[in-house]
Amino acid sequence: MKKIQRFLLVVILLTFVTKTFAQRGNYRITNGFSISGGYSQFDIVTNNFETKAGNGFAAGFLATVDIPNQWYNIGFGLQFAENTLGISGRQDLISANHTFIDYKLMKVQAVLLANIKVVENIFTIDVGPMIQYNSSLELKDDTEKNYYITNYNTLMADDITDISKFNFNGVVGASVGIKNIKLRGQYIYGFTNILKNLENKNLDTSGGNARFKGNQSMMVFGATISF
């Protein structure tokens, strides 16, 4: 909650400074609002588990502050996403057959973007920080909760669900289109360790690494409609 409050404070201050600068330079500020939606893919980059990227969706809204005659816009907003993730496991201790256990993850992401105008009103490169609150990993099939995780002797599928809830990400992407409709692609990388909270669970990590480290990797492909 404190991280979100700090993010909102930064957004308010940045908007104030942007408006002040625009007024001093006699620029006309254009405020915009857009909604977005599309396909997303999510994975966790880690040496602890064998993972398989899962598909999902992402949708949200973005407010923009456009200063004519400047090389950038400022955008800030919220994105909501649901994704799946596969983690390799086995049905029993002695089984040689491994399968991917499917998990589901919900995310709310607050983002602040600098939209670099490559071709004004047509093509921008979008970069900035993102604060994320996510759910725990949720097993899509409860019958798999007692499966054993690959790379560990007795660690079970249900043991690794309580991952870190607050994470800090970086975003880089691009938007291209005409008038009020644009196609958008984003790559989101997690700077914080999304598996860190597992180290506080006194898990039996025999056979594997007791230090959990993982960074989220997420791609979003979709469209935005501006008003």
C-alpha positions as CSV (number, residue, x, y, z in Angstrom):
1,M,0.0,0.0,0.0
2,K,2.8,2.4,0.8
3,K,4.5,1.7,-2.6
4,I,1.2,2.6,-4.3
5,Q,0.8,5.8,-2.4
6,R,4.4,6.8,-3.3
7,F,3.7,6.0,-6.9
8,L,0.5,8.2,-6.9
9,L,2.5,11.0,-5.3
10,V,5.1,10.9,-8.0
11,V,2.4,10.9,-10.7
12,I,0.7,14.0,-9.1
13,L,4.0,15.9,-8.7
14,L,5.1,15.0,-12.3
15,T,1.8,16.1,-13.7
16,F,2.1,19.4,-11.8
17,V,5.6,20.0,-13.0
18,T,4.7,19.2,-16.6
19,K,1.7,21.6,-16.5
20,T,3.9,24.3,-15.0
21,F,6.6,23.9,-17.6
22,A,4.0,24.0,-20.4
23,Q,2.4,27.2,-19.1
24,R,5.8,28.9,-18.8
25,G,6.7,27.9,-22.3
26,N,3.2,29.0,-23.6
27,Y,2.5,25.4,-24.8
28,R,-1.0,24.1,-24.9
29,I,-1.4,20.8,-22.9
30,T,-3.6,18.2,-24.4
31,N,-4.9,15.6,-21.9
32,G,-6.0,12.3,-23.2
33,F,-7.6,9.0,-22.0
34,S,-7.3,5.6,-23.5
35,I,-8.5,2.1,-22.8
36,S,-6.5,-1.0,-23.8
37,G,-6.8,-4.7,-24.0
38,G,-5.0,-7.7,-25.5
39,Y,-3.2,-10.9,-25.2
40,S,-0.4,-11.5,-22.7
41,Q,2.2,-14.1,-21.9
42,F,3.8,-14.6,-18.5
43,D,6.8,-16.6,-17.2
44,I,9.2,-16.6,-14.2
45,V,12.9,-16.6,-15.1
46,T,14.4,-18.8,-12.4
47,N,16.9,-21.6,-11.8
48,N,14.8,-23.1,-9.0
49,F,12.0,-24.5,-11.3
50,E,11.5,-25.7,-14.8
51,T,8.8,-23.4,-16.1
52,K,6.6,-23.0,-19.2
53,A,5.2,-19.6,-20.2
54,G,1.4,-19.3,-20.0
55,N,-1.1,-17.2,-21.9
56,G,-3.7,-14.8,-20.6
57,F,-5.1,-11.3,-21.1
58,A,-4.4,-7.8,-20.0
59,A,-6.7,-4.8,-20.0
60,G,-6.6,-1.3,-18.5
61,F,-6.7,2.4,-19.0
62,L,-4.1,5.2,-19.4
63,A,-4.2,8.9,-19.0
64,T,-1.8,11.0,-21.0
65,V,-0.4,14.5,-20.8
66,D,0.7,15.7,-24.2
67,I,2.9,18.8,-24.6
68,P,3.2,19.9,-28.2
69,N,6.6,20.7,-29.6
70,Q,8.2,18.4,-27.0
71,W,9.8,15.0,-27.8
72,Y,7.7,13.1,-25.2
73,N,4.3,12.6,-23.6
74,I,3.6,11.4,-20.1
75,G,1.2,8.6,-19.4
76,F,0.0,7.0,-16.2
77,G,-2.6,4.4,-15.5
78,L,-3.6,0.9,-14.3
79,Q,-3.5,-2.5,-16.0
80,F,-5.2,-5.7,-14.9
81,A,-3.9,-9.0,-16.1
82,E,-4.6,-12.7,-15.6
83,N,-2.1,-15.3,-16.7
84,T,-1.2,-19.0,-16.4
85,L,2.2,-20.5,-15.7
86,G,3.4,-24.1,-15.9
87,I,5.9,-25.5,-13.4
88,S,7.4,-29.0,-13.9
89,G,6.5,-31.7,-11.4
90,R,5.8,-35.4,-10.9
91,Q,2.9,-37.3,-9.5
92,D,4.9,-39.3,-6.9
93,L,8.4,-39.4,-5.5
94,I,9.8,-42.2,-7.7
95,S,8.0,-41.3,-10.9
96,A,10.2,-40.6,-13.9
97,N,7.4,-38.9,-15.8
98,H,7.3,-35.2,-15.4
99,T,4.4,-32.9,-16.3
100,F,3.7,-29.2,-16.2
101,I,1.5,-28.2,-13.2
102,D,-0.7,-25.2,-14.3
103,Y,-1.0,-22.2,-12.0
104,K,-3.1,-19.0,-12.4
105,L,-1.9,-15.5,-11.3
106,M,-3.8,-12.2,-11.1
107,K,-2.1,-8.9,-11.3
108,V,-2.8,-5.2,-10.9
109,Q,-0.1,-3.0,-12.3
110,A,0.3,0.8,-11.8
111,V,2.5,2.3,-14.5
112,L,4.2,5.6,-15.3
113,L,5.4,5.9,-18.9
114,A,7.4,8.3,-21.0
115,N,6.1,8.1,-24.6
116,I,8.9,9.1,-26.9
117,K,7.6,10.6,-30.1
118,V,9.4,8.9,-33.0
119,V,6.7,10.0,-35.4
120,E,4.3,12.4,-33.7
121,N,0.7,11.0,-33.3
122,I,1.7,7.8,-35.1
123,F,4.6,6.0,-33.5
124,T,6.0,6.2,-29.9
125,I,8.5,4.2,-27.9
126,D,7.1,3.7,-24.3
127,V,9.4,3.2,-21.3
128,G,8.9,3.6,-17.5
129,P,8.5,2.0,-14.1
130,M,5.7,-0.2,-12.9
131,I,4.5,-1.2,-9.4
132,Q,2.6,-4.5,-9.3
133,Y,0.4,-6.2,-6.7
134,N,-0.3,-9.8,-7.6
135,S,-2.2,-12.7,-6.0
136,S,-0.6,-15.9,-4.9
137,L,-0.1,-18.7,-7.5
138,E,-3.4,-20.6,-7.7
139,L,-3.5,-24.2,-8.8
140,K,-5.9,-24.6,-11.7
141,D,-6.4,-28.3,-10.7
142,D,-6.6,-29.0,-7.0
143,T,-5.9,-32.7,-7.6
144,E,-2.3,-31.7,-8.4
145,K,-1.5,-30.0,-5.1
146,N,0.4,-33.0,-3.9
147,Y,2.6,-33.3,-7.0
148,Y,6.3,-33.1,-6.3
149,I,8.2,-30.2,-7.9
150,T,11.0,-31.0,-10.3
151,N,14.5,-30.3,-8.9
152,Y,13.4,-31.0,-5.3
153,N,12.9,-34.2,-3.4
154,T,9.8,-33.5,-1.4
155,L,8.7,-30.0,-2.2
156,M,5.1,-30.1,-3.3
157,A,3.0,-28.0,-5.8
158,D,0.9,-26.5,-3.0
159,D,4.1,-25.4,-1.1
160,I,5.2,-22.8,-3.6
161,T,2.0,-20.8,-4.1
162,D,2.6,-18.0,-1.6
163,I,5.0,-15.8,-3.7
164,S,5.8,-12.2,-3.0
165,K,2.8,-9.9,-3.5
166,F,4.4,-6.5,-4.2
167,N,6.9,-6.2,-7.1
168,F,8.6,-3.5,-9.0
169,N,9.0,-3.8,-12.8
170,G,10.4,-2.0,-15.8
171,V,8.4,-1.6,-19.0
172,V,9.6,-1.0,-22.6
173,G,7.3,-1.1,-25.6
174,A,6.0,0.7,-28.7
175,S,2.7,2.0,-30.0
176,V,1.8,2.6,-33.6
177,G,-1.4,3.6,-35.4
178,I,-3.4,6.4,-36.7
179,K,-5.9,8.8,-35.1
180,N,-7.4,7.3,-32.0
181,I,-6.6,3.6,-32.6
182,K,-3.1,2.1,-32.0
183,L,-1.5,-1.3,-31.8
184,R,0.7,-1.7,-28.7
185,G,3.4,-4.1,-27.6
186,Q,5.1,-4.2,-24.2
187,Y,7.7,-6.2,-22.5
188,I,7.6,-6.1,-18.7
189,Y,10.5,-7.4,-16.6
190,G,10.4,-7.8,-12.8
191,F,13.4,-6.2,-11.1
192,T,12.4,-7.6,-7.7
193,N,12.5,-11.3,-6.7
194,I,8.9,-12.6,-7.1
195,L,9.8,-15.9,-5.3
196,K,11.5,-14.2,-2.3
197,N,8.5,-14.8,0.1
198,L,9.0,-18.6,-0.3
199,E,12.2,-18.3,1.8
200,N,10.0,-17.4,4.8
201,K,7.9,-20.5,4.7
202,N,10.4,-23.0,6.2
203,L,10.0,-25.3,3.2
204,D,11.7,-28.6,2.9
205,T,14.1,-27.8,0.0
206,S,16.2,-31.1,0.2
207,G,17.6,-32.0,-3.2
208,G,17.4,-28.4,-4.5
209,N,18.4,-24.8,-3.9
210,A,17.1,-23.4,-0.6
211,R,17.5,-19.8,-1.9
212,F,14.5,-18.9,-4.1
213,K,15.1,-16.3,-6.9
214,G,12.9,-15.5,-9.8
215,N,12.1,-12.5,-12.0
216,Q,8.8,-12.2,-13.9
217,S,8.9,-11.8,-17.7
218,M,5.7,-10.7,-19.3
219,M,4.7,-9.6,-22.8
220,V,1.5,-7.8,-23.8
221,F,0.2,-7.4,-27.4
222,G,-3.0,-5.5,-27.9
223,A,-4.7,-2.3,-29.0
224,T,-5.6,1.0,-27.4
225,I,-8.5,3.3,-28.2
226,S,-8.1,7.0,-27.2
227,F,-10.8,9.5,-26.4
